[in-house]
Amino acid sequence: MPNHSVKNFLDTSKFNRFHTVLLLWGLFTISFEGYDLVVYGSVVPILSKDWGLSPIQAGIISSYGLFGMMFGSIILSFLADKFGRKLLIIISIIFFSLATVISGFANNETMFSWCRFLAGIGFGGALPSVISLLTEYIPKSSKNKAITLALCGNQVGGILAPLVGMIFLTSSGWRPVLWFSIIPLLLIPFIIKSLPESPQFLIRKGKIDELHRTLKRIDPNYKNRMIESIQEPETKTEKIPFIGLFQNKLALTTIIFCIVYFMGLLMIYGLNTWLPKLMETAGYPLISSLGFALFLNGGALLGTIVIGVLADRKGSKVLITCLYVLSAICLALLSIKSNVFFLYLLIALAGVCTMGTQSLLNAFVSQYYPENVRSTGIGLANGVGRLGGMVGPTLGGILLSMKAPIGMCFIAFSIPGFIAALALLLIRRKNSETSTIQSKTNLTLE
């Protein structure tokens, strides 16, 4: 069965029940990945008291999960090509859910840290595999909407974590909040039954019967709609090295994007880890502090949708720059004691301008780079950004251990927003030379 024929059939199919089920499983997976990733921020105030953790120790423990994500992204993504997307999604779910549940039984910070690291490996493998599967199966007319909706699962999980914390923390302690992650494990049999395997993987492995069964689920009359065509001979391509990101006047832009991602993810993971603790230290009850975390992620969820619409009208670069400035202002204003309503508003805006902006930034970077270095450019920026994600929780821990005023802590998290905005101002307009190079060459990445 020609690859071209299958791809054309999938791209031109009508969005139906099959795609809805696939999208819901993708949203479910990313939502619980998001829950397990940020749930530590909900339990860290009580966990620190129970184990006598210093803020620096608590911050380092948070970074273990992000360190595991780097390993998971490399190792599991590589294995996905060999063993299939479906299997890797299931393995990733088992990794992050089981590790999070086990962490709820931990009696010391060493065991808990190892659990966070193992959960991080699952975090790193789940999202790329889910997005790849959606990209292959969702019709072309609905692809962007479906993937955007699935990515909102990060914010859904970020909302769910403080909600579960508000229910259990005061009555049952921190452990049940982590045990809540058993839900995906209980649904593994249903995921195995309903989740399809990558069509390209099935073709490559010669599992044509399984592919036919999957295509029949999309359209029982799929054979009549298949466009049988001989695949065109592949154009001979020239590989370019990683250095391509620093050629053709892209060097400064590549460095700037790395800086922006570093600063953006520093704010995101720093706030998700320390916001409840910071607000509790500022004198707010624990339940109210978790409510702030709820608004942070709720704002991000709504903001992701709104700023996506605004970007089409106003342009991505200007909007992203303004949002980073606004995020810095909101965080700086949190250093001033104010009424609760104003605080909730500031935190919701901070969620919009940090997590919501990150999705828009990915789209902007993707469109800025020429096709021949696009994947490598985004990959490098995200990789450097993960380092910022590790620094954020540690920075918060250091500041709290120094007993720095809460206002200073918020100002410290606001500074990266100003730096990101200033860096974006240095981005040159996408020039015609880059487009000409892209149009005249047909290059692939190493």
Disulfide bonds with the S-S distance in Angstrom:
none
